[in-house]
Structure formats: C-alpha cells, structure tokens
Amino acid sequence: MRNSDEAWARAGSQEVAVIGAGICGTWTALMLSEAGVPVALHERDGPDLMGSTSRWAGGMLAPGCESDGAEPVVIRLGRRSIDLWRRHLPETALLGSLVVSHPRDRGDLDRFARQTSGHRQVGESEIAELEPALAGRFRTGLFFPDEGHVEPRAVLPALHAELQRRGVPIRFGAAVDPAAAAGPLVDCRGLSARADLPELRGVKGETALVATDEVTLRRPVRLMHPRWPLYVVPRPGGRFLIGASTIESEDVSGVSVRSALELLTAAYTLHPAFGEARILELGTALRPAYPDHAPRIAVSGSKISVNGLYRHGFLLAPALGEVVANYVASGLRDNEVMRWS
Ligand SMILES: Cc1cc2nc3c(=O)[nH]c(=O)nc-3n(C[C@H](O)[C@H](O)[C@H](O)COP(=O)(O)OP(=O)(O)OC[C@H]3O[C@@H](n4cnc5c(N)ncnc54)[C@H](O)[C@@H]3O)c2cc1C
C-alpha cells in the first residue's frame, strides 16, 4: 500500500476540504458527496466566481471536436463526463455540435474530419434541418451528435444549489492555503495553484458575448478558421458567445483589437445578421495548462491536486471528480490521469 493510500485510509470519515468552486472543485465536491464522503467546498470569491476561469468559458461539452490534437485521456474522460452531465443535470442540452466551413477553407474541414472522431458528413439540406438559420449558407459540414453545451454562469449556481441540497457546506469568501490546512483536501484552485505546480501555465482565451433576435441557433456551431477553431455558442435570451482565441500569453488586461475583429468577423461570416447584434461583453481568461495539455490528479499524502483542465474544464470536470471520489472512497486508481509523489 502506498503512503498516500494509507493517508486517505486514515482520513476515514474526516471532512474533505475541496478548495476552489470553479467547475473542477464543484464537480469534485459533488462526486465525493455522492460517494458518501463528508465534504465542504471553500471558495475565495463570492458566488459570481469573478476571478475564476470557469465564469468565462464557452461551456461546450465536445469530446469529438476536441479530439483534434488532444490526448486520448481527454476523449475517454470527456465521453464519461457526458454521461455524468446527463445523469446529474438531465436538462443539459445534448444536441450535438455542427462544424461548417466556407469553400475556401474546405481543406481545413477535410483535415479536421480526418483528425477527429464521432462525426458524420452533412450536406446543405441536413445543415438546414439542423440549423434553419444557416439554410443555403454552407454546402458541407460535420455533425457531432454526441456532444452538448451548458451556460457556465447558469450551471455553476445550479450545481452549487445541488450541493447545498445534499447538505454540502459551501463557504464563499473563504480563501484556504493548502500548505497550512491540516485535514485531507482536494486542491482545485486552477491557475491560482501555480506557485505549488511549477509546470502549470496560463493560456489566454478571448470571447465576445453578443445579443440579437435575428438569428436562432440550437447548438454550438464551429467555423473552420485558418488560425483558431472559432465557435458560436447559443445562450438563452438571444445571446451568443463567440470564442475563442488561444494565445501563449498571461496578459488578461483586455481583449486585443485584432482578436475582437477576428471573433466578430467570424460570427458575421457565419450569419450576416450578427452584423447588427449588440456587443454585451468582451471577456478574457487564462486556461490552466500543463505542457501536454492533459489534466492531472496528483496525490501527495492526504492532499490531492486536480488541475490542468486547459480547454476542457466543463468537458472533463465530472469524470475527474469521479476519479477522485473513487480513489478517496474505495482506493481505486486511474493510472492514466493520476500521479503520486
Ligand atoms: C475563453 C475560454 C473558453 C473556454 N471554453 C471551454 C469550453 O467550451 N468547454 C470546456 O470544457 N472548457 C472550456 N474552457 C476551459 C475551462 O474554462 C477551464 O478548463 C476551467 O474553467 C478550469 O476550471 P478550474 O475549476 O480548474 O479553475 P477555475 O475556474 O479558475 O476555478 C478555480 C477556483 O478556485 C478559487 N480559488 C483560487 N485560490 C483559492 C484559495 N486559496 N482558496 C479558495 N478558493 C480559491 C478561484 O477563485 C476559482 O473560483 C474555456 C476557457 C476559456 C478561457
């Protein structure tokens, strides 16, 4: 038996402190609670999570689209997460993702088709059936039926309410220093844990939130783009999140003019009615990433760190939480994602 296994076995029925109420800590607390482990969730910010990365995400649950260049573990855990979203939040929109390209970018669409799985080719009429607003605008595309999307700013409060319903205390405005904490804990501080995780870096992402009544989309639509995969995610109330840049920079002082132009142009080329939409917000945040862009669950004595969710926090958090809960409650290990020290 390893030292960490002994430490967690000794922890017995002690309350586990989960630190950070972003998507990672929230799902980890939920899965621990479901496994019968006493748990409390501690968050530095208020319920709006202004300083979290999760607040700014697209919220796409897209293991197929993300299989382009991602480690296999991302796809495996991503597919498992979809089941967990479905089970715990049955209202989760699981309507698939649509990927389209303009004729000049057809080569990029073909490459994307070769490098991803879980899709089928769709022609003009099926695109029109799936998304009537795009009728006549694109001749070919890819449809990924087994994907979904959530609105981060709605789903995080819903998950927090579910935790409270289960009797899990959530302490907002409560910063915890894991080095000073005595009991068993799971550190889900995202990029704020960087001082303890020297390999972690932030990868800048920028988004635009716009509103228009002139376009209706049911599911995320990705538009092939020579530099970034650009997407438009529908939100309730005629709002659309347009994302996202991927830039090796930790400057979150603002969205660059160039990124704003590219995001808004992408939406406009998807549908010209976006030209009349109102810009509600330009947002930027840092994705916490390890060098291989895969997540890690690092176990050291009775402390566990879950981090490096990169572009896939909403996609991966449920399954990562389940891996943590399986280990804490039953000693089960997932060697593809867990590390010991
Ligand atoms: C523009 C953009 C678009 C994205 N789109 C998607 C997408 O479509 N799908 C997807 O799956 N992923 C997406 N992501 C990635 C996703 O947002 C991240 O992987 C995820 O939010 C990381 O979550 P986290 O819980 O690890 O970190 P965070 O969300 O940053 O949460 C960490 C929390 O810990 C708290 N904290 C920090 N220090 C302390 C302390 N000492 N004590 C207590 N609390 C503390 C912070 O306040 C914060 O609330 C996107 C990211 C960006 C930037």
The ligand as an SDF file (V2000), in Angstrom:
LIG
                    3D

 53 58  0  0  0  0  0  0  0  0999 V2000
  -12.2690   31.6250  -23.3280 C   0  0  0  0  0  0  0  0  0  0  0  0
  -12.3740   30.2440  -22.7650 C   0  0  0  0  0  0  0  0  0  0  0  0
  -13.2970   29.3570  -23.3040 C   0  0  0  0  0  0  0  0  0  0  0  0
  -13.4040   28.0630  -22.7860 C   0  0  0  0  0  0  0  0  0  0  0  0
  -14.3480   27.2200  -23.3130 N   0  0  0  0  0  0  0  0  0  0  0  0
  -14.4750   25.9670  -22.8100 C   0  0  0  0  0  0  0  0  0  0  0  0
  -15.4710   25.1030  -23.3280 C   0  0  0  0  0  0  0  0  0  0  0  0
  -16.2360   25.4670  -24.2190 O   0  0  0  0  0  0  0  0  0  0  0  0
  -15.5650   23.8500  -22.7980 N   0  0  0  0  0  0  0  0  0  0  0  0
  -14.7400   23.4160  -21.7850 C   0  0  0  0  0  0  0  0  0  0  0  0
  -14.8740   22.2620  -21.3630 O   0  0  0  0  0  0  0  0  0  0  0  0
  -13.7970   24.2430  -21.2780 N   0  0  0  0  0  0  0  0  0  0  0  0
  -13.6380   25.4940  -21.7610 C   0  0  0  0  0  0  0  0  0  0  0  0
  -12.6840   26.3300  -21.2690 N   0  0  0  0  0  0  0  0  0  0  0  0
  -11.7910   25.8130  -20.2410 C   0  0  0  0  0  0  0  0  0  0  0  0
  -12.3750   25.9050  -18.8530 C   0  0  0  0  0  0  0  0  0  0  0  0
  -12.9410   27.1690  -18.6590 O   0  0  0  0  0  0  0  0  0  0  0  0
  -11.2730   25.6430  -17.8110 C   0  0  0  0  0  0  0  0  0  0  0  0
  -10.6320   24.4210  -18.0780 O   0  0  0  0  0  0  0  0  0  0  0  0
  -11.9180   25.5610  -16.4290 C   0  0  0  0  0  0  0  0  0  0  0  0
  -12.6970   26.6990  -16.1740 O   0  0  0  0  0  0  0  0  0  0  0  0
  -10.8660   25.4090  -15.3290 C   0  0  0  0  0  0  0  0  0  0  0  0
  -11.6210   25.2260  -14.1560 O   0  0  0  0  0  0  0  0  0  0  0  0
  -10.9760   25.1470  -12.7310 P   0  0  0  0  0  0  0  0  0  0  0  0
  -12.1100   24.8530  -11.7900 O   0  0  0  0  0  0  0  0  0  0  0  0
   -9.8010   24.2360  -12.7490 O   0  0  0  0  0  0  0  0  0  0  0  0
  -10.3800   26.6070  -12.4480 O   0  0  0  0  0  0  0  0  0  0  0  0
  -11.2000   27.9530  -12.1120 P   0  0  0  0  0  0  0  0  0  0  0  0
  -12.4580   28.0430  -12.8810 O   0  0  0  0  0  0  0  0  0  0  0  0
  -10.2310   29.0770  -12.2400 O   0  0  0  0  0  0  0  0  0  0  0  0
  -11.6000   27.7650  -10.5870 O   0  0  0  0  0  0  0  0  0  0  0  0
  -10.6740   27.8530   -9.5430 C   0  0  0  0  0  0  0  0  0  0  0  0
  -11.3680   28.4850   -8.3610 C   0  0  0  0  0  0  0  0  0  0  0  0
  -10.5050   28.4400   -7.2300 O   0  0  0  0  0  0  0  0  0  0  0  0
  -10.6950   29.6270   -6.4930 C   0  0  0  0  0  0  0  0  0  0  0  0
   -9.5250   29.8130   -5.6330 N   0  0  0  0  0  0  0  0  0  0  0  0
   -8.2650   30.1610   -6.0120 C   0  0  0  0  0  0  0  0  0  0  0  0
   -7.4580   30.2020   -4.9280 N   0  0  0  0  0  0  0  0  0  0  0  0
   -8.2170   29.8740   -3.8620 C   0  0  0  0  0  0  0  0  0  0  0  0
   -7.9530   29.7320   -2.4640 C   0  0  0  0  0  0  0  0  0  0  0  0
   -6.7400   29.9290   -1.9640 N   0  0  0  0  0  0  0  0  0  0  0  0
   -8.9570   29.3600   -1.6500 N   0  0  0  0  0  0  0  0  0  0  0  0
  -10.2180   29.1410   -2.1440 C   0  0  0  0  0  0  0  0  0  0  0  0
  -10.5190   29.2700   -3.4550 N   0  0  0  0  0  0  0  0  0  0  0  0
   -9.5360   29.6260   -4.3060 C   0  0  0  0  0  0  0  0  0  0  0  0
  -10.8430   30.6930   -7.5580 C   0  0  0  0  0  0  0  0  0  0  0  0
  -11.4550   31.8600   -7.0320 O   0  0  0  0  0  0  0  0  0  0  0  0
  -11.7000   29.9600   -8.6030 C   0  0  0  0  0  0  0  0  0  0  0  0
  -13.0750   30.1820   -8.3820 O   0  0  0  0  0  0  0  0  0  0  0  0
  -12.5610   27.6330  -21.7280 C   0  0  0  0  0  0  0  0  0  0  0  0
  -11.6500   28.5290  -21.1810 C   0  0  0  0  0  0  0  0  0  0  0  0
  -11.5540   29.8290  -21.6860 C   0  0  0  0  0  0  0  0  0  0  0  0
  -10.5820   30.7910  -21.0720 C   0  0  0  0  0  0  0  0  0  0  0  0
  1  2  1  0
  2  3  1  0
  2 52  2  0
  3  4  2  0
  4  5  1  0
  4 50  1  0
  5  6  2  0
  6  7  1  0
  6 13  1  0
  7  8  2  0
  7  9  1  0
  9 10  1  0
 10 11  2  0
 10 12  1  0
 12 13  2  0
 13 14  1  0
 14 15  1  0
 14 50  1  0
 15 16  1  0
 16 17  1  0
 16 18  1  0
 18 19  1  0
 18 20  1  0
 20 21  1  0
 20 22  1  0
 22 23  1  0
 23 24  1  0
 24 25  2  0
 24 26  1  0
 24 27  1  0
 27 28  1  0
 28 29  2  0
 28 30  1  0
 28 31  1  0
 31 32  1  0
 32 33  1  0
 33 34  1  0
 33 48  1  0
 34 35  1  0
 35 36  1  0
 35 46  1  0
 36 37  1  0
 36 45  1  0
 37 38  2  0
 38 39  1  0
 39 40  1  0
 39 45  2  0
 40 41  1  0
 40 42  2  0
 42 43  1  0
 43 44  2  0
 44 45  1  0
 46 47  1  0
 46 48  1  0
 48 49  1  0
 50 51  2  0
 51 52  1  0
 52 53  1  0
M  END
$$$$
